[in-house]
Amino acid sequence: MDIIKRLEAYRLENKISQQALAAKLDISFSTVNRWLNGKTKPNKIQSYHIDKLLHGARKS
């Protein structure tokens, strides 16, 4: 599954806003919003941190 789809699924499953997700990833709300709307994609560093967040969620 695409990293953005996984990130959106994580957000919905955990009932958190885009703002809260942005805070967890230490990025701006507008960056998360652009990803989820398909305007941009995460760079390698951002993808690494998203993957780390998603894998940490599975272990919990």
C-alpha positions as a Markdown table, in Angstrom:
| # | Residue | x | y | z |
|---|---|---|---|---|
| 1 | Met | 0.0 | 0.0 | 0.0 |
| 2 | Asp | 1.2 | 3.5 | -0.8 |
| 3 | Ile | 2.7 | 5.4 | 2.1 |
| 4 | Ile | 0.2 | 8.2 | 1.9 |
| 5 | Lys | -2.7 | 5.8 | 1.9 |
| 6 | Arg | -1.2 | 4.1 | 5.0 |
| 7 | Leu | -0.7 | 7.4 | 6.7 |
| 8 | Glu | -4.3 | 8.4 | 6.0 |
| 9 | Ala | -5.6 | 5.0 | 7.3 |
| 10 | Tyr | -3.4 | 5.6 | 10.5 |
| 11 | Arg | -5.0 | 9.0 | 10.9 |
| 12 | Leu | -8.5 | 7.8 | 10.5 |
| 13 | Glu | -8.0 | 4.7 | 12.7 |
| 14 | Asn | -6.6 | 6.8 | 15.5 |
| 15 | Lys | -9.1 | 9.6 | 15.1 |
| 16 | Ile | -6.6 | 12.3 | 14.9 |
| 17 | Ser | -6.7 | 15.5 | 12.8 |
| 18 | Gln | -4.3 | 16.5 | 10.1 |
| 19 | Gln | -3.0 | 19.1 | 12.6 |
| 20 | Ala | -2.3 | 16.5 | 15.2 |
| 21 | Leu | -0.6 | 14.2 | 12.6 |
| 22 | Ala | 1.6 | 17.1 | 11.5 |
| 23 | Ala | 2.6 | 17.7 | 15.1 |
| 24 | Lys | 3.5 | 14.0 | 15.5 |
| 25 | Leu | 5.7 | 14.2 | 12.5 |
| 26 | Asp | 7.1 | 17.7 | 13.4 |
| 27 | Ile | 6.0 | 19.2 | 10.2 |
| 28 | Ser | 3.4 | 21.8 | 9.2 |
| 29 | Phe | -0.3 | 21.1 | 8.7 |
| 30 | Ser | -0.1 | 22.4 | 5.2 |
| 31 | Thr | 2.5 | 19.8 | 4.3 |
| 32 | Val | 0.3 | 17.0 | 5.5 |
| 33 | Asn | -2.7 | 18.5 | 3.8 |
| 34 | Arg | -0.8 | 18.7 | 0.4 |
| 35 | Trp | 0.3 | 15.0 | 0.8 |
| 36 | Leu | -3.3 | 13.8 | 1.5 |
| 37 | Asn | -4.7 | 15.9 | -1.3 |
| 38 | Gly | -2.1 | 14.5 | -3.8 |
| 39 | Lys | -0.4 | 17.8 | -4.5 |
| 40 | Thr | 3.0 | 16.7 | -3.2 |
| 41 | Lys | 4.8 | 13.6 | -1.9 |
| 42 | Pro | 7.0 | 13.2 | 1.1 |
| 43 | Asn | 10.7 | 13.4 | 0.5 |
| 44 | Lys | 13.1 | 10.6 | 1.7 |
| 45 | Ile | 13.5 | 12.0 | 5.2 |
| 46 | Gln | 9.8 | 12.6 | 5.6 |
| 47 | Ser | 9.1 | 9.1 | 4.3 |
| 48 | Tyr | 11.5 | 7.6 | 6.8 |
| 49 | His | 9.7 | 9.4 | 9.7 |
| 50 | Ile | 6.3 | 8.4 | 8.4 |
| 51 | Asp | 7.4 | 4.7 | 8.2 |
| 52 | Lys | 8.8 | 5.0 | 11.7 |
| 53 | Leu | 5.5 | 6.4 | 13.0 |
| 54 | Leu | 3.5 | 3.7 | 11.3 |
| 55 | His | 5.7 | 0.8 | 12.4 |
| 56 | Gly | 5.7 | 2.2 | 16.0 |
| 57 | Ala | 1.9 | 2.2 | 15.8 |
| 58 | Arg | 1.8 | -1.5 | 14.9 |
| 59 | Lys | 4.0 | -2.5 | 17.9 |
| 60 | Ser | 1.7 | -0.7 | 20.4 |
